[in-house]
Amino acid sequence: MIPRCFLVVAVVLAARAGAAADPTPQLVAVIAAKSVVKIYGAGGLRGLEAYQSGIILSPDGRIATALSTVLDAEGIDCVLDDGRRFEATLVGVDPRRELAVLSIDATDLPAAVPAAGRAAAGTRVLAVSNLFGVAVGDERASVQRGVIAAVAPLEARRGAADAPYTGTVYVLDFTTNNPGSPGGALVDARGRLLGMIGKELRASASGIWLNYALPVDEVLAGCAAVVEGRAGMTTAAAAPPFDLGLLGIVLVPDLLDRTPPFVETLLPESAAARAGLAADDLVIAVGGRAVGSRAAAERAVGAIAAGDPVRLSVIRAGTVVDIDLGPRPAVADAALPPETAP
């Protein structure tokens, strides 16, 4: 299917006050594009794109976007609709919904206005995103027009792995699974935010590409969970580092100030090996708390009480995989040989 896409480049006059009719699609597109940011980060490996889209959720610079390898970068650049460029901080991630929250140091931003309730099948919508990386500066984001074809649970896969989110999504009748589109905004005829454009997935049953969006209530719930998790990071930051070798995990050497926590190898018969962790996995979260470095991963595990489960989220072959390593051992117990540990 050829995407029905047009790039909004003209200046549109404001609608007359008190007009009874809905705003024109062109005006809605201009309004919606102001709350969409262009995100640039890591990419290039195995043809992965280094760009995607995001949605401004608050005037003080909180941004929702899709969780992807684009965010695996020392510096994440966000370019606003007016061309201003900011370096973003990764606040945290929600691996189940495959979304991430970024923050930029800015105020008075044009935040998206969420719609009240969910839309029904047949609703006419606009999808606003930086598809194909067309908008690199102050150019307007690209806009596609279509219809919500269905509201249904997501049953999809990426490669051989099932998508971690199985809740309800908006299935769209137009092609939004383009490079750069994930994290973009789905809006209604009045410019209200209905959802966030998802990543490239195939339907589990048919194998066809899916074009879908995560409903806005799920986006907001995921972002709230991320922020609450970040509020608890003070404890993790103060916790002593935990020797991940006690779980059987050997990360790549700490060659940089913030070496990403890639798994180099696993100790045989260890908790990590039995749980299915694999070499080359990139650890992105511990217990739902985002980690961006080897040291952060060690501190996050150190903040888990002995006996509580150690749950990791990793990126493997471009998809998020959740791993449960079982209860965290007490350091003294873990140091004993298996046959003598109480």
C-alpha positions in Angstrom: 0.0 0.0 0.0 1.3 3.4 -0.9 1.3 5.8 2.1 -1.2 8.6 1.7 1.1 11.3 3.0 1.5 15.0 2.6 4.0 17.3 4.1 2.5 20.4 5.7 4.7 23.3 4.6 2.3 26.2 4.3 1.3 28.8 6.9 -2.3 28.3 7.7 -4.5 31.2 9.0 -6.1 30.7 12.3 -9.8 29.7 12.3 -12.3 32.4 13.0 -13.3 32.5 16.7 -16.7 30.9 17.4 -16.8 29.0 14.1 -19.2 26.1 14.5 -17.4 23.8 12.0 -14.4 21.6 13.0 -11.0 22.9 12.0 -9.8 22.0 8.6 -7.4 19.0 8.3 -4.6 21.4 7.3 -5.1 23.5 10.5 -5.3 20.4 12.6 -2.1 19.1 11.1 -0.2 22.3 11.9 -1.5 22.3 15.5 -0.6 18.6 16.0 2.8 19.0 14.4 3.8 21.5 17.0 3.7 18.9 19.7 5.7 16.3 17.7 9.5 16.3 18.0 12.1 14.7 15.8 14.4 12.4 17.8 18.0 11.5 16.7 20.2 9.0 18.4 22.0 5.7 17.8 21.6 3.8 14.5 23.3 2.4 11.5 24.0 -1.0 12.9 22.4 -3.7 10.6 20.5 -0.9 8.8 18.8 0.4 11.9 17.5 4.0 11.5 19.0 6.6 13.8 15.8 8.7 14.1 12.2 8.5 15.2 9.4 10.7 16.6 8.2 11.8 20.0 5.2 13.6 21.6 5.5 16.5 24.0 3.3 15.6 27.0 3.9 18.6 29.2 5.0 22.2 28.8 8.1 21.6 30.9 9.7 19.2 28.5 8.4 15.7 29.2 8.3 13.6 25.9 6.9 10.2 25.2 8.4 8.1 22.5 8.8 4.5 21.4 11.4 2.3 23.1 14.0 1.4 20.5 17.7 1.2 19.8 17.6 4.8 18.7 17.7 5.7 22.4 20.9 3.6 23.0 23.1 6.7 22.6 25.2 8.9 24.8 23.4 11.9 23.4 19.8 12.0 22.3 18.8 15.0 20.2 15.3 16.4 20.1 14.4 18.9 17.4 11.2 20.9 17.9 8.7 22.0 15.3 10.3 25.5 15.3 13.8 24.1 14.7 15.1 24.4 18.2 17.4 21.6 19.2 17.8 20.1 22.7 19.8 17.3 24.2 17.3 14.9 25.9 17.7 12.9 29.1 16.3 9.4 29.2 14.0 9.4 32.2 13.0 5.7 32.0 11.3 3.0 30.0 8.2 0.9 30.2 9.3 -2.4 28.5 5.8 -3.9 28.4 4.3 -1.0 26.5 7.6 -0.5 24.6 7.6 3.2 25.4 10.2 5.6 26.9 10.0 9.0 28.6 12.5 11.7 27.7 13.1 15.1 29.3 14.5 18.3 27.8 15.4 21.5 29.6 12.7 23.8 28.1 9.5 25.6 29.2 6.2 26.7 27.7 6.2 24.0 25.1 3.1 23.2 23.0 2.0 20.0 24.8 -0.4 17.6 23.1 -4.0 17.7 24.4 -5.2 14.1 25.2 -8.6 13.1 24.0 -11.2 12.0 26.6 -11.9 8.3 26.3 -11.0 6.0 23.5 -12.0 6.4 19.8 -14.2 3.9 18.0 -13.5 2.0 14.8 -14.3 4.3 11.8 -12.9 7.4 13.4 -11.0 9.6 10.9 -7.5 10.4 12.1 -4.2 12.0 11.3 -0.8 10.4 12.0 2.0 13.0 12.6 5.6 11.8 12.6 9.1 12.2 11.1 8.6 9.3 8.7 11.7 8.7 6.5 13.5 11.5 8.3 12.1 14.1 6.0 12.0 16.9 8.6 15.5 17.6 9.8 15.2 21.2 11.0 12.3 23.6 11.2 10.4 21.7 8.5 6.9 20.5 9.6 6.5 16.8 10.5 4.9 14.7 7.9 1.1 13.9 8.1 -0.9 10.9 7.0 -4.7 10.7 6.9 -6.8 7.6 7.4 -9.3 5.8 9.5 -9.1 3.6 12.6 -10.0 0.2 11.1 -10.4 -1.7 14.3 -9.9 -1.5 18.1 -8.5 -4.9 19.1 -5.9 -6.6 21.3 -2.4 -6.6 19.8 -1.2 -10.1 18.7 2.0 -9.5 16.9 5.7 -10.4 16.7 9.0 -8.9 15.8 11.2 -11.5 14.1 10.6 -14.7 16.0 9.7 -13.0 19.3 6.2 -12.0 20.4 5.5 -8.4 21.2 5.5 -7.8 24.9 2.3 -5.7 24.8 -0.9 -7.6 24.3 -3.5 -4.9 25.3 -5.8 -3.0 23.0 -4.5 -0.9 20.2 -5.9 1.1 17.3 -5.4 -0.8 14.0 -5.1 1.7 11.2 -6.1 1.4 7.5 -3.0 3.3 6.3 0.7 2.7 6.4 2.3 4.1 9.5 5.0 1.5 10.1 7.6 3.5 8.2 11.1 4.3 9.4 11.0 7.3 11.7 7.3 7.0 12.5 7.4 5.2 15.8 6.6 7.5 18.7 4.6 9.9 16.5 1.1 11.2 17.3 -2.3 9.9 16.3 -4.8 12.7 16.5 -8.5 13.1 15.8 -10.3 15.7 13.7 -9.9 18.4 16.3 -6.2 17.7 17.0 -6.7 15.9 20.2 -4.1 13.1 21.0 -5.6 9.7 20.5 -2.4 7.6 20.8 1.2 7.0 19.9 2.3 5.3 16.7 3.8 1.9 17.3 6.9 0.2 15.9 7.2 -2.3 13.0 5.4 -5.5 13.9 3.8 -8.4 12.0 0.5 -10.0 12.9 1.1 -13.3 14.6 -1.6 -15.1 12.7 -1.1 -13.8 9.1 2.4 -12.4 9.1 1.3 -9.1 7.5 2.7 -5.8 8.6 0.6 -4.1 11.2 -0.1 -0.3 11.3 -1.3 0.5 14.8 -1.2 3.1 17.6 -1.1 2.7 21.4 -4.1 4.4 22.9 -3.4 7.6 24.8 -4.6 6.3 28.1 -2.0 3.5 27.9 0.6 6.1 26.9 -0.1 8.2 29.9 -0.3 5.3 32.3 3.1 4.0 31.0 4.7 7.4 31.4 3.3 7.8 34.9 4.8 4.4 35.8 8.1 5.4 34.4 8.1 8.7 36.4 7.2 6.9 39.6 10.0 4.4 39.0 12.5 7.3 38.4 11.4 8.8 41.7 12.7 5.7 43.4 16.1 5.9 41.8 17.6 7.8 44.7 17.7 4.6 46.7 19.3 2.7 43.8 21.9 5.4 43.2 22.9 5.2 46.9 22.9 1.4 47.0 26.2 -0.5 46.9 27.0 -2.1 43.5 26.0 -5.8 43.3 28.5 -8.2 41.8 26.5 -9.5 38.8 28.9 -12.4 38.6 27.0 -13.8 41.6 24.0 -14.2 39.2 26.3 -15.6 36.5 26.4 -12.4 34.4 29.6 -11.0 32.9 29.1 -7.6 31.2 31.5 -6.1 28.7 34.5 -4.3 30.3 33.9 -0.8 31.5 35.9 0.9 28.7 34.0 4.2 28.8 32.5 6.4 31.5 29.1 5.0 30.6 29.7 1.7 29.0 26.3 0.3 27.9 25.5 -2.9 29.9 25.9 -5.5 27.2 26.2 -9.1 28.3 29.5 -10.5 27.3 29.1 -14.1 28.5 27.3 -16.2 31.1 28.6 -18.5 33.7 27.5 -22.1 33.1 24.7 -23.4 35.3 24.1 -19.9 36.8 20.8 -18.3 37.5 21.2 -16.1 34.4 22.0 -19.0 32.1 19.0 -21.0 33.4 16.7 -18.0 33.0 17.6 -17.6 29.3 19.8 -14.5 29.3 22.1 -14.5 26.3 25.4 -13.1 25.2 25.0 -9.7 23.4 21.8 -8.9 25.2 21.6 -5.2 26.2 20.2 -4.7 29.7 17.9 -1.6 29.5 16.0 -2.0 32.8 16.2 -3.7 36.2 12.9 -4.1 37.9 11.3 -1.6 35.6 14.0 1.0 36.4 16.0 2.2 33.3 19.7 1.6 33.4 22.1 3.1 30.8 25.5 1.9 32.0 27.2 -1.1 33.6 27.5 0.8 36.9 23.8 1.7 36.9 22.9 -1.9 36.4 25.0 -3.0 39.3 23.5 -0.4 41.6 20.0 -1.2 40.5 20.5 -4.9 41.4 22.1 -3.8 44.6 19.0 -1.8 45.5 16.9 -5.0 45.3 16.4 -6.6 48.7 17.9 -10.1 49.2 15.2 -12.7 48.3 13.2 -10.3 46.1 13.1 -11.2 42.3 15.6 -9.8 39.9 13.8 -8.9 36.7 15.7 -7.6 33.7 14.5 -6.2 30.4 16.9 -6.6 27.6 17.0 -5.7 23.9 17.7 -8.8 21.8 17.7 -8.7 18.0 15.8 -5.4 18.1 13.0 -6.5 20.4 12.5 -6.3 24.2 12.7 -9.5 26.2 11.9 -9.8 29.9 14.0 -12.1 32.0 13.3 -13.2 35.6 16.5 -14.4 37.3 14.7 -15.5 40.4 15.4 -14.2 44.0 18.4 -12.0 44.6 20.9 -13.9 46.8 22.4 -12.3 49.9 26.0 -11.5 49.1 27.4 -13.8 51.8 25.2 -16.7 50.7 26.0 -16.2 47.1 29.7 -16.3 47.8 29.5 -19.9 49.2 29.8 -22.9 46.9 26.3 -24.2 45.9 26.6 -27.4 48.0 27.4 -25.5 51.2 25.0 -22.5 50.8 22.2 -22.6 53.4 
